């Protein structure tokens, strides 16, 4: 082969590889690409109003979000919406999985096919994601999908707005269909990352790197919940504090509640 032919072949091969390296992964249907890169996770907020322990919890406000720290993630996909009743029904019919307790005869209530499936424990959520070839998002992935790279307090910005999410301040007092608040999407176009249903993530509830907090709830016994629910468990869920992108909650993985669902993620 002549030197010019060798050079041409090299340029063609290298050019093709370079072009592919610059192209962004194509998300599967109903998923969103969260591009690789850093973001600021957690917060350095302090309880200046001296509210003490959170409602229904022994942990002080904000302390488990400390310290805010830089996290670098690779590309990943995340579901645009929470997993719905109709989607979860397919799992039940396929492998005879456990149905949520509030379903009747193993089926969701009429007219609620596009409601987020809830009363699902962590193990059931994990099994569903793996069944569809996905996985639960990590806590860092969930937070980046919700707040982007500008450190916003809520998916839509820095000011709480009860018209942009189904929260205790919104007045509905029940679950709604996924995607009911298009003005409340995250910077990447992900819906319902605040309100409607809490969401399981992959991680155990642990302190962040560099934290001095000695919360008794830490360890491999509680899984992290994110996002906040519709507020059916008490009037205190009208507080904006529960719906911040940095807010963390946790329960044992075998527990399930009517305002607790999930969404899936996937590695390209």
C-alpha positions in Angstrom: 0.0 0.0 0.0 1.3 3.4 -0.9 2.1 6.0 1.8 -0.7 8.2 0.6 -3.2 5.3 0.8 -2.0 4.5 4.3 -2.5 8.1 5.4 -5.9 8.3 3.8 -7.0 5.1 5.5 -5.8 6.3 8.8 -7.6 9.6 8.5 -10.8 7.9 7.5 -10.6 5.5 10.5 -9.5 8.2 13.0 -12.1 10.7 11.7 -14.9 8.2 12.1 -13.8 7.3 15.7 -13.5 11.0 16.5 -17.0 11.8 15.1 -18.5 8.9 17.1 -16.7 10.1 20.3 -18.4 13.5 19.9 -21.9 12.2 19.2 -24.2 12.1 22.2 -25.9 8.8 23.2 -29.5 8.5 22.0 -31.9 8.0 24.8 -34.3 5.0 24.7 -38.0 5.9 24.4 -39.4 7.9 27.3 -35.9 8.5 28.8 -33.8 11.6 29.0 -30.0 11.9 28.6 -28.2 13.6 31.5 -24.8 14.5 30.0 -21.5 13.7 31.7 -19.9 16.3 33.8 -19.7 17.8 37.3 -22.4 19.3 39.5 -22.7 20.4 43.1 -24.5 17.9 45.3 -26.0 18.6 48.7 -26.1 21.9 50.5 -24.4 23.9 53.2 -27.7 25.4 54.6 -28.2 25.7 58.3 -31.3 25.8 60.4 -31.3 29.5 61.2 -35.0 29.4 62.2 -34.2 26.8 64.9 -36.9 24.4 63.8 -35.0 21.5 65.4 -35.7 17.9 64.2 -37.7 17.4 61.0 -41.3 16.4 61.4 -41.6 12.6 61.8 -37.8 12.2 62.0 -35.0 12.4 64.5 -32.6 14.1 62.1 -32.1 17.9 62.2 -32.9 20.0 59.1 -30.2 20.2 56.4 -27.5 18.4 58.4 -27.5 15.2 56.3 -27.0 17.4 53.2 -23.6 18.6 54.4 -21.1 19.3 53.1 -22.0 20.4 49.6 -19.5 18.7 47.3 -18.6 18.4 43.7 -19.6 15.1 42.0 -18.6 14.1 38.4 -20.9 11.7 36.7 -20.7 9.9 33.3 -23.6 10.1 30.8 -26.7 8.3 32.0 -30.3 8.1 31.0 -33.3 8.5 33.4 -37.0 8.0 32.9 -38.8 11.1 31.9 -41.7 10.1 34.1 -42.2 8.0 37.2 -43.1 4.3 36.4 -46.9 4.1 36.0 -49.5 1.7 37.1 -50.0 0.4 33.5 -46.2 -0.2 33.1 -46.0 -2.1 36.4 -49.0 -4.2 35.5 -47.0 -5.8 32.8 -44.4 -7.0 35.3 -47.2 -8.5 37.4 -48.7 -10.3 34.4 -45.3 -11.5 33.2 -43.7 -12.9 36.3 -46.7 -12.9 38.8 -45.0 -10.2 41.0 -46.6 -8.8 44.1 -49.3 -6.1 43.3 -49.5 -3.0 45.5 -51.9 -3.7 48.4 -54.3 -0.9 47.4 -54.9 -2.5 44.0 -58.1 -4.6 43.7 -57.7 -8.2 42.4 -54.2 -7.5 41.3 -55.2 -4.5 39.1 -55.0 -0.8 39.5 -58.1 1.3 39.9 -59.9 2.4 36.7 -58.7 5.6 35.1 -55.4 5.5 36.9 -53.3 3.8 34.3 -51.0 6.9 34.0 -50.7 7.5 37.8 -47.3 6.6 39.3 -47.3 3.1 40.7 -46.9 3.4 44.5 -46.9 1.2 47.6 -43.8 -0.5 46.1 -40.9 -1.4 48.3 -37.3 -1.0 47.3 -36.9 -4.6 46.3 -39.9 -4.5 44.0 -38.7 -1.3 42.4 -35.3 -2.8 41.9 -36.7 -5.9 40.3 -38.9 -3.9 37.9 -36.0 -1.8 36.7 -33.9 -4.8 36.1 -36.8 -6.6 34.3 -37.0 -3.8 31.7 -33.2 -3.7 31.3 -32.6 -0.7 33.5 -31.7 0.0 37.1 -32.6 2.4 39.9 -30.8 5.7 39.7 -28.0 6.5 42.2 -28.7 9.3 44.6 -26.2 11.5 42.8 -27.8 10.8 39.4 -31.3 11.6 40.8 -30.1 14.9 42.2 -28.3 16.0 39.1 -31.3 15.2 37.0 -33.4 17.3 39.3 -31.2 20.4 39.9 -28.8 20.5 36.9 -25.5 22.2 37.1 -26.6 25.6 38.4 -27.5 24.3 41.9 -31.1 25.2 41.8 -33.3 24.7 44.9 -36.2 23.2 43.0 -36.3 21.5 39.6 -37.8 24.6 38.0 -35.7 27.2 39.8 -34.9 28.7 43.2 -38.3 29.8 44.3 -41.0 27.4 45.6 -44.2 27.5 43.5 -47.1 25.2 44.5 -48.5 25.5 41.0 -45.5 23.6 39.5 -45.7 20.4 41.5 -48.2 18.2 43.4 -47.2 19.0 46.9 -48.9 19.5 50.3 -49.3 23.2 49.4 -51.0 22.5 46.0 -54.3 21.5 47.5 -54.9 18.2 45.6 -54.3 15.8 48.5 -54.0 12.8 46.2 -51.8 11.3 43.4 -52.2 12.7 39.9 -51.2 11.4 36.5 -47.5 11.7 35.7 -46.6 14.8 33.7 -49.4 16.9 35.1 -47.1 19.8 35.9 -45.1 20.5 32.7 -44.0 23.9 34.0 -42.2 22.1 36.9 -39.8 20.1 34.8 -36.1 19.9 35.6 -33.4 21.6 33.4 -33.2 18.4 31.4 -37.0 18.0 30.9 -37.6 15.4 33.6 -41.0 15.5 35.1 -42.3 15.2 38.7 -38.9 15.3 40.5 -40.7 17.3 43.2 -44.0 16.1 44.6 -46.6 13.6 43.5 -44.7 10.5 44.7 -41.5 10.0 46.6 -38.9 8.0 44.7 -36.6 5.2 45.7 -33.0 5.5 44.6 -30.2 2.8 44.7 -28.2 4.0 47.6 -28.2 3.2 51.3 -28.6 6.2 53.5 -25.1 7.3 54.3 -23.3 10.5 55.3 -21.7 12.5 52.5 -17.8 12.5 52.2 -16.4 14.9 54.8 -19.5 15.0 56.9 -19.2 15.1 60.7 -22.9 14.2 61.2 -23.4 11.0 63.4 -27.0 10.3 62.4 -28.3 7.1 64.0 -30.2 6.3 60.8 -27.0 6.0 58.7 -25.8 2.5 57.6 -27.0 -0.3 55.5 -30.5 -0.5 56.9 -32.3 2.4 55.2 -32.6 3.3 51.5 -32.8 6.9 50.3 -36.0 8.5 49.2 -36.1 11.6 47.1 -38.5 14.2 45.7 -41.3 14.4 48.3 -44.9 13.2 47.9 -48.3 14.8 47.4 -48.7 15.6 51.0 -51.2 13.0 52.1 -49.4 12.2 55.3 -49.9 15.4 57.1 -50.2 19.2 56.8 -46.4 19.7 57.4 -45.8 18.5 53.8 -47.0 21.9 52.7 -43.5 23.1 53.6 -41.3 23.9 50.7 -38.4 22.3 52.5 -39.4 18.8 51.7 -39.4 19.4 47.9 -35.9 20.9 47.5 -33.5 19.1 45.1 -31.0 18.5 47.9 -33.5 17.1 50.5 -32.9 13.5 51.6 -35.2 11.1 53.4 -34.9 7.4 54.2 -36.8 4.3 55.3 -36.1 0.5 55.4 -36.1 -1.1 52.0 -38.9 -3.5 52.8 -41.4 -0.7 53.6 -43.9 0.7 51.1 -46.3 3.6 51.1 -49.2 4.9 49.0 -47.1 8.1 48.2 -43.9 6.2 47.3 -42.9 5.2 43.8 -39.8 5.2 41.6 -38.3 5.7 38.2 -35.5 3.9 36.4 -32.1 4.9 35.0 -29.8 3.3 32.5 -26.1 3.5 31.5 -25.5 4.1 27.8 
